[in-house]
Amino acid sequence: MPSSTPRFRYFDNSRNIARTMKTANVIDALGALAHEFRLAIYRLLVEQGPSGLPAGVIGERVGLVPSSLTFHLKSLQRAGLITQLRASRHLIYSADFSVMNELVGYLTDKCCTAGNGSCAVECKPPRVARPARRRNAA
């Protein structure tokens, strides 16, 4: 029996596999990110990479007390944007990069497909210029 929630298919070029994401999941994820502290937490975890960060370090870096931090982390976790790992007495949080890629893919899936294709360049995310590394002379 078909689901009442529409499913959108797109191709995830980073993994070369077809993915699907429900509209309700997209709304949950975007809703979770629509807060200053949650967005800051998520960006911090994306910067950190798959190794993640302990809750205490996250709180220090974004300036939240533990009770408020827990509230925001749970919101991001319920939306599926982050994962939690218990290491002894510490809770380690990390971004779920597969969900992040699905969300970005969902948002950019149909970019410029309704027009004549002239905006294809605008659909590509801009590259962020990074300062050139200097080589140390020996």
Secondary structure, DSSP 8 states (H G I E B T S, - for coil): ---SS-EEEEEETTTTEEEEEEHHHHHHHHHHHSSHHHHHHHHHHHHH-TT-EEHHHHHHHHT--HHHHHHHHHHHHHTTSEEEEEETTEEEEEE-HHHHHHHHHHHHTTTT-SS-STTTTTTS--------------
